[in-house]
Amino acid sequence: MPEKSAPMVGVLMGSDSDWPKIKAVAAALDQFGVLYEIRVMSAHRTPENVRQYATMAAARGLKVIIAAAGGAAHLAGVVASHTTLPVIGIPVPTDVQGGLDSLLSIVQMPGDVPVAAVGLGSGGARNAGLHAVKILALSDKGLQEKLVVFKQELVEKVIAKDAALQKMLAQDKS
């Protein structure tokens, strides 16, 4: 049984240069108090390390793996081929049409090897973290409650923004 302080989410990236582009994943996990670990592994340069990591992840107590890569973004798919855990792929933006190559490498997985994919950019990285929280919340009442509060805060933010806009528009008309 994993310790209470053991990471629940593994965050992998194909290169350390990916970190500035995906660090919003960590901010999302931190927001909900979800422990995670971050590693650099390459599907092409360190395939044995990736295999060992993915194969042992569940036994070490991980519940979700998030894998970020750019270009031929095979990291998420390789990880998914070696584990039964849910895998979320983050396409890292590149110079090729803003990262379309990365996105397609993740979303075009063959049948029977599912990988959840998020969008490009920091919004996608944040959504990967939030998606991991939602998966964990299926068996964690505390996280479920935090998600309910989070969703209500989103509603309140939008309502406040609309009220501010309506006030500004009314002032502009007078």
BELTABEL-V249327 format. One line per field, one symbol per residue. phi: phi as a letter, one per 40 degrees, with the letter a starting at -180 (. if undefined). psi: psi as a letter, one per 20 degrees, with the letter a starting at -180 (. if undefined). burial: + if it has 9 or more other ideal C-beta (glycine too) atoms within 8 Angstrom, else -. A space follows every 50 residues. Layout:
# BELTABEL-V249327
phi=???
psi=???
burial=???
This chain:
# BELTABEL-V249327
phi=.ccccccbbbbbbcacccddcbccccccccdbgccabbbbabcbcbcccc ccdcccdccchcbabbbbabgcccdcccddcbacccbbcbccdbccfghd ccdcccccccdgbcbcbbccgccccccccccccccccdbbcccdcccccd ccccdccccccccccccccccccc
psi=pqqhjqqhppoqqhqhihghijihgggggghjkpqrqpqpqphhhlhhgg ggghhigghiiqhqppppqrcmmiggggghijqiqppppoppqainljjh ggghhgilqqqjmqppqrrqahhggghgghggghghihkohghgghhggg hhhgghggghhgggghggghhhh.
burial=-----++++++++++--++-+++++++++--+-+++--+-+++---+--+ +-++--++--+++++++++++-++++++++-++-+-++++++++----+- +++-+++-+---+-++++-+---++++++++++++++-----++-++--+ ------------------------
